[in-house]
Amino acid sequence: MRIGQTALKTKAALLAAAVLCLPDPARAGPADTYYERAFMVAADQRCGLFEARIDAALGAAAAQARGAALRSGAAEADLSATAARARSRAHAVSCQDPQLATARSRVDDAFSGWLRTPRMSFPGERGDWTANRMRSAGPGWRLKQTSVVGASPVAFGYAGQGDAQDMVAVVSFVGRSRPNAARIVLRDPTRVPRAWLAGEGLVPASSRASLWAAGVAPAERELLAEGRRAGEVWRFPASTAAALERLDPRETFAIEFHFRDGSVATAKFEAGDFAAGRAFLAMGLI
């Protein structure tokens, strides 16, 4: 009886996945959508269902669904349990199951449109990530969120030329004074394991991790905010991406610009669907 029930539940999961693993499901709740996308990600990892670009698209959709579920009120612990159930179900399915083949075909069809999509916005509660996969002759933003510090615009994300891209912050400070150092501050998961959503959002100084910029240079014109003629580009280590992906999408992180007189200018950002935007970029330039 248990074996029969398990088989029926597995078939139901596969049939649901065939319908729900679309970029914008119309009738699934956020947690349900996350389960189905996590299921297909796990099945893909086990059975090698998709080519690399579809795999990246599905990963982006799963990350986006997780963010939507958290913003709708789902608890992080519940979503971790949901992902575990999805992986367990995927492990129980035969890679030759005809229903899995049906789900694979429908996911391929659904996400093939994403492969031709050059730009996408990943909305957050306070700030959006905008992604751009269009190949260009000069430098440009690949993934960006904007903020301000005082009257000075700040942009942060991935920028580069061709297939090369770095994690950078670009700022155009008003006046002559320029910072001599910059760092990203965010929740340190070894000190505060759960998402910090209290107060103004930024975790207390005693519980922050720091990621210092590795260097600074004049910013290319293409990276500047509209109407700005000059600015600086601060380059951060590649490990920054993993640190941001560990944050809850609703969490705040900040970039601090340190000046020689001891003053600090702070620009705040929202973690949002950074992971989804990064996975979208992994589909490659077009």
C-alpha positions, -999 to 999 in steps of 0.1 A, spaced: 0 0 0 28 24 9 46 17 -24 14 24 -43 8 56 -25 44 67 -31 41 60 -68 9 79 -70 24 109 -52 54 108 -74 32 108 -105 13 137 -92 45 156 -85 57 150 -120 24 161 -136 24 192 -114 60 199 -124 51 197 -160 25 225 -155 40 246 -127 77 248 -139 69 278 -161 86 312 -158 53 328 -145 28 302 -132 -7 317 -130 -24 296 -104 3 282 -81 10 297 -47 46 309 -40 55 279 -18 40 254 -43 59 270 -72 91 268 -52 85 231 -45 80 223 -81 110 242 -94 132 228 -67 119 193 -77 129 198 -113 163 213 -103 170 182 -82 157 158 -109 179 176 -134 210 173 -112 203 136 -108 193 127 -143 210 154 -165 177 164 -180 186 198 -195 214 215 -214 234 241 -195 214 272 -205 181 256 -196 196 244 -164 206 280 -156 172 293 -165 155 268 -142 179 277 -114 170 314 -119 133 305 -117 138 284 -86 157 313 -68 130 337 -79 102 314 -65 121 311 -32 123 349 -29 86 353 -37 77 327 -11 98 345 16 82 379 7 47 363 9 54 353 45 68 318 43 94 310 70 130 302 58 130 270 78 98 259 61 113 265 27 144 246 36 121 217 45 102 222 12 135 219 -8 144 188 12 111 172 3 116 181 -34 150 165 -34 137 134 -17 109 131 -42 133 136 -72 156 109 -58 127 84 -58 118 90 -94 132 69 -122 152 89 -148 133 68 -174 98 77 -160 76 88 -190 60 115 -168 94 129 -161 100 130 -199 68 149 -202 78 174 -175 112 177 -192 96 186 -226 73 212 -211 101 228 -191 122 229 -222 94 246 -241 87 270 -212 122 282 -207 133 283 -243 118 318 -243 141 328 -215 171 319 -237 160 346 -261 152 371 -234 180 398 -234 169 417 -203 149 410 -171 139 428 -140 138 410 -106 116 432 -84 122 434 -46 103 452 -18 126 483 -20 150 478 -48 151 459 -81 179 440 -97 180 445 -135 199 420 -157 212 425 -192 225 397 -214 229 418 -246 265 416 -260 280 451 -266 312 464 -280 320 485 -249 317 480 -211 282 478 -196 262 467 -166 252 430 -166 233 430 -132 226 462 -113 208 477 -84 209 514 -78 209 535 -46 221 569 -33 242 583 -6 232 619 0 229 634 -35 254 610 -50 241 580 -71 256 546 -64 252 514 -86 263 479 -75 264 446 -93 281 429 -122 297 450 -149 321 441 -177 329 439 -214 322 408 -235 322 376 -214 344 392 -186 325 407 -157 335 418 -122 315 427 -91 317 465 -87 302 496 -72 302 528 -92 297 561 -74 297 597 -85 303 618 -54 293 655 -54 321 678 -45 359 673 -45 363 649 -16 368 613 -26 369 581 -4 401 562 1 384 528 8 351 510 4 336 479 19 304 459 18 288 452 52 262 425 57 250 400 82 276 375 94 258 341 94 282 327 119 270 353 145 234 357 134 222 326 116 187 339 109 176 367 86 178 402 102 147 422 93 144 445 123 149 482 126 162 499 95 172 465 81 210 466 85 223 442 111 240 458 141 277 465 137 288 438 161 272 412 139 284 423 105 308 408 81 330 430 59 342 426 23 367 453 13 371 465 -22 403 453 -39 409 485 -59 395 517 -74 398 533 -108 380 560 -129 346 546 -140 339 541 -177 313 565 -191 289 536 -199 287 527 -162 279 562 -149 244 573 -137 225 594 -162 237 630 -162 270 622 -145 303 629 -162 327 612 -138 329 587 -111 348 559 -95 345 521 -99 353 500 -68 360 463 -75 351 437 -50 363 401 -47 344 373 -65 335 358 -31 311 386 -26 285 369 -47 283 338 -24 280 360 6 250 379 -9 233 347 -20 233 335 17 211 365 26 174 364 29 159 383 -1 144 408 23 176 417 40 196 449 37 233 451 30 253 483 25 284 498 9 304 520 31 327 546 15 355 557 40 371 591 38 405 603 51 389 625 77 372 595 93 338 601 79 318 573 63 291 575 36 267 546 34 245 534 5 220 507 13 208 479 -10 184 450 -8 196 415 -13 164 407 -32 166 382 -61 203 386 -66 207 348 -69 180 347 -96 196 375 -115 230 358 -114 215 326 -126 198 345 -154 233 358 -165 246 323 -165 226 316 -196 252 336 -214 252 367 -236 231 370 -268 
